[in-house]
């Protein structure tokens, strides 16, 4: 066992686990987070996705000894009681069926929009293609990404205007 | 939008506040209530009673703050039925939708409506819910009548407040009338489905929330990470278990070397009985490692348990059927075939397709207080209770199942196997056990939709009219696994428990109302050599058998249309229109309505035979298929692109026209239809369980591909059609809302590929290599 200090969703935690333990089980079982989920344990489906320093990582195959950086899980997307525009778009589009994969879908979409705020339909498909859904909510996931992109663009346009006025 | 405003009251909050207080004050139950997902130090001791469906109090609790909680015996695996129940019950009770909540599927606090299955939630199970809500409203009106000193017919109800019609200032709320007290009203009815009070339900035109696209109440917690799922339950002293499955199907366990893992950190126990083996460790990652490192030795079975998947259909052709259905015969098909001017024959092959749930099956079992509590996302929590009790030899009063959300379970999934495993291990070691199947285990060992081999024949007369039709199905379905049977769960098989006789299985027939003068339909079941302890065990998979049967029947209708020199849509409309058969469900009229609605939206181009092939690399075509399930009728149309050089197929556009009666939540239903159709698109393009003569070789998302984002159509239109001859009937019923949309998709895609390429694919799935081989054989692969 070894002690690890993790910064997760802006809070610091210390855990004592074997260094080979995949991050997923620490997040779920030691930190009691429910966003990242076990889907395959093989980095094939995306259910366990987390952001580490803003990059998407599959926590089911990431040993604790390799975790370097600040972790954000689905729970950490909302700030000051406000849901992230992606989460709001997910509700507006009524995306999930069972919802088990949506952690991965939302985080993959966040990484896409952070890099490319105005993705084409093709870019959305390509970016999200590694993230699976067995309820087949893909069509609504893609619609929600487009909706969120618009909302973020609208919000930042409003913000810029305010700055000009100020 | 703040987090606060979008998170509905969670089950645990409801249970821990309103209901607990209410129950305490009302003395309803002598049990404390569990809080799913939260560590419990004091689980309820039992015995766990069956909530009495004849007591109004079992269905509805009204709180001091004039809110209501509905308790229903259903589960909602993500189709939104819980929200729809609230819409219907809020309407009957006359209370604002946003002041209601719905608790589902936990055996000790909700009446037994069987959980979910068969798309019956709204069609059948909502009926007693509506009647209970209507009865509660009636009783509250009587109470208000006494309180306000006025006869009921002089009272008005608006949003859970009853007032005098003549003087609205004289009023009393539901909460003031009943909160903290019991209704103490006994319902009548021989079973839960017929439970009723004295009140009549409203005509559907008077339902206010029903028909509105209200947002689903389970979604916010699924997107903000706050939902506690079945797999998230944590209990004091809980340990983690993993199975060690036989490496070869039908193998016999010779030895288990506990010493190989005893020294690993967190070791608790190795347990085995018969050929069932599991490891138990303190932590989850330790259990995974323990299962990997445990040394076991196995003896291969003397004979191969099954043929290779490549040889499955040859095997099925040669096999001696274990049973045959009595043929369904109409008219005189033999004479028609003898005198036919033209005969058409075709044979279709649909392989085993798995549930392959998004996550491995999971369940947690808590043996505290000498009872057994199971936390599970299985859709049939009530039969799970009985199954676990019988499997363990416990009285069922000592077992309860708490239903929680989980990965999709469309039918007889492996959730039931995991639950019995967790329960057995928990009983053996007297500690709470969380059992989680791994990916390879889920893909290889879950239940499979049966493989089908379907031969069809048609006879046309000299005028090219269809006169006779023959359907002959062979389903590889012997020893079909039922729901929550203590002698058919996988752990029972592995422990050597055997039913007296294997379950016979079935071969299903097509559902259509085509007017064909002479018909014969026959179903035969065949079995694989290994029928016990097998990873190729069959069980109900979403719209059981529908996609297989309809792939054949609706592909063949297109083949007959070609022979009749007719457009495939026109041919169907003609066969439907010609029928004069008794049709109490108006299926014929509604079938015509959905086909016409789909054609109008799609912009159906009429033509006989395939589209003239263009010169490009990508060929395009359109296809149609139709079917019904129960009273729900569906027509689907697809536009596909086929890359003639790679064999890749993309369904670019899909239209689904759907008549399932009264629509409770239109946007919710559209999404269910989309997802059902795309699930079958995945089965059309990708899904096949592969195996060699020792084991299933489909073990993950590489060896068992599924639909992905890039496969999704550019446009999907779901049209909700009401083709009832009396569309405004006051008693219009909702019909089955989900599974019907899974049925016609495989055939619609195959028919579109034929239109694009002139090549008829009769073997599912249409993976690129198979499509390319067929195009090459027909010389279509080159421009």
HADDOCK unambig.tbl for C-alpha pairs under 7 A between the chains (distance, minus, plus):
assign (segid A and resid 21 and name CA) (segid B and resid 285 and name CA) 6.20 0.50 0.50
assign (segid A and resid 25 and name CA) (segid B and resid 284 and name CA) 6.97 0.50 0.50
assign (segid A and resid 25 and name CA) (segid B and resid 285 and name CA) 6.85 0.50 0.50
assign (segid A and resid 34 and name CA) (segid B and resid 225 and name CA) 5.74 0.50 0.50
assign (segid A and resid 34 and name CA) (segid B and resid 226 and name CA) 6.57 0.50 0.50
assign (segid A and resid 34 and name CA) (segid B and resid 227 and name CA) 6.89 0.50 0.50
assign (segid A and resid 34 and name CA) (segid B and resid 228 and name CA) 6.55 0.50 0.50
assign (segid A and resid 35 and name CA) (segid B and resid 225 and name CA) 4.36 0.50 0.50
assign (segid A and resid 38 and name CA) (segid B and resid 359 and name CA) 6.48 0.50 0.50
assign (segid A and resid 39 and name CA) (segid B and resid 358 and name CA) 5.88 0.50 0.50
assign (segid A and resid 39 and name CA) (segid B and resid 359 and name CA) 4.20 0.50 0.50
assign (segid A and resid 39 and name CA) (segid B and resid 360 and name CA) 6.75 0.50 0.50
assign (segid A and resid 40 and name CA) (segid B and resid 359 and name CA) 6.40 0.50 0.50
assign (segid A and resid 40 and name CA) (segid B and resid 438 and name CA) 6.79 0.50 0.50
assign (segid A and resid 40 and name CA) (segid B and resid 439 and name CA) 4.82 0.50 0.50
assign (segid A and resid 44 and name CA) (segid B and resid 701 and name CA) 6.51 0.50 0.50
assign (segid A and resid 74 and name CA) (segid B and resid 224 and name CA) 6.23 0.50 0.50
assign (segid A and resid 74 and name CA) (segid B and resid 225 and name CA) 5.52 0.50 0.50
assign (segid A and resid 75 and name CA) (segid B and resid 224 and name CA) 5.67 0.50 0.50
assign (segid A and resid 75 and name CA) (segid B and resid 225 and name CA) 4.90 0.50 0.50
assign (segid A and resid 75 and name CA) (segid B and resid 226 and name CA) 6.98 0.50 0.50
assign (segid A and resid 81 and name CA) (segid B and resid 2 and name CA) 5.38 0.50 0.50
assign (segid A and resid 81 and name CA) (segid B and resid 3 and name CA) 5.12 0.50 0.50
assign (segid A and resid 82 and name CA) (segid B and resid 1 and name CA) 6.20 0.50 0.50
assign (segid A and resid 82 and name CA) (segid B and resid 2 and name CA) 4.63 0.50 0.50
assign (segid A and resid 82 and name CA) (segid B and resid 3 and name CA) 5.64 0.50 0.50
assign (segid A and resid 83 and name CA) (segid B and resid 1 and name CA) 6.75 0.50 0.50
assign (segid A and resid 83 and name CA) (segid B and resid 2 and name CA) 6.29 0.50 0.50
assign (segid A and resid 83 and name CA) (segid B and resid 3 and name CA) 5.88 0.50 0.50
assign (segid A and resid 87 and name CA) (segid B and resid 223 and name CA) 5.90 0.50 0.50
assign (segid A and resid 87 and name CA) (segid B and resid 224 and name CA) 6.79 0.50 0.50
assign (segid A and resid 91 and name CA) (segid B and resid 219 and name CA) 6.57 0.50 0.50
assign (segid A and resid 91 and name CA) (segid B and resid 220 and name CA) 6.38 0.50 0.50
assign (segid A and resid 96 and name CA) (segid B and resid 219 and name CA) 6.58 0.50 0.50
assign (segid A and resid 97 and name CA) (segid B and resid 78 and name CA) 4.15 0.50 0.50
assign (segid A and resid 97 and name CA) (segid B and resid 79 and name CA) 5.66 0.50 0.50
assign (segid A and resid 98 and name CA) (segid B and resid 77 and name CA) 5.66 0.50 0.50
assign (segid A and resid 98 and name CA) (segid B and resid 78 and name CA) 4.04 0.50 0.50
assign (segid A and resid 98 and name CA) (segid B and resid 406 and name CA) 6.66 0.50 0.50
assign (segid A and resid 98 and name CA) (segid B and resid 407 and name CA) 6.04 0.50 0.50
assign (segid A and resid 98 and name CA) (segid B and resid 408 and name CA) 5.89 0.50 0.50
assign (segid A and resid 99 and name CA) (segid B and resid 222 and name CA) 5.65 0.50 0.50
assign (segid A and resid 100 and name CA) (segid B and resid 406 and name CA) 6.66 0.50 0.50
assign (segid A and resid 100 and name CA) (segid B and resid 407 and name CA) 5.46 0.50 0.50
assign (segid A and resid 102 and name CA) (segid B and resid 223 and name CA) 6.67 0.50 0.50
assign (segid A and resid 103 and name CA) (segid B and resid 223 and name CA) 6.97 0.50 0.50
assign (segid A and resid 125 and name CA) (segid B and resid 709 and name CA) 5.36 0.50 0.50
assign (segid A and resid 125 and name CA) (segid B and resid 710 and name CA) 5.18 0.50 0.50
assign (segid A and resid 126 and name CA) (segid B and resid 710 and name CA) 6.62 0.50 0.50
assign (segid A and resid 128 and name CA) (segid B and resid 709 and name CA) 6.34 0.50 0.50
assign (segid A and resid 129 and name CA) (segid B and resid 708 and name CA) 5.79 0.50 0.50
assign (segid A and resid 129 and name CA) (segid B and resid 709 and name CA) 4.79 0.50 0.50
assign (segid A and resid 129 and name CA) (segid B and resid 710 and name CA) 5.89 0.50 0.50
assign (segid A and resid 132 and name CA) (segid B and resid 708 and name CA) 6.09 0.50 0.50
assign (segid A and resid 133 and name CA) (segid B and resid 358 and name CA) 6.99 0.50 0.50
assign (segid A and resid 134 and name CA) (segid B and resid 357 and name CA) 6.70 0.50 0.50
assign (segid A and resid 134 and name CA) (segid B and resid 358 and name CA) 5.52 0.50 0.50
assign (segid A and resid 135 and name CA) (segid B and resid 408 and name CA) 6.66 0.50 0.50
assign (segid A and resid 135 and name CA) (segid B and resid 675 and name CA) 6.11 0.50 0.50
assign (segid A and resid 135 and name CA) (segid B and resid 679 and name CA) 6.96 0.50 0.50
assign (segid A and resid 136 and name CA) (segid B and resid 675 and name CA) 5.02 0.50 0.50
assign (segid A and resid 136 and name CA) (segid B and resid 678 and name CA) 5.92 0.50 0.50
assign (segid A and resid 136 and name CA) (segid B and resid 679 and name CA) 6.06 0.50 0.50
assign (segid A and resid 137 and name CA) (segid B and resid 675 and name CA) 5.91 0.50 0.50
assign (segid A and resid 138 and name CA) (segid B and resid 709 and name CA) 5.70 0.50 0.50
assign (segid A and resid 138 and name CA) (segid B and resid 712 and name CA) 6.84 0.50 0.50
assign (segid A and resid 139 and name CA) (segid B and resid 712 and name CA) 6.46 0.50 0.50
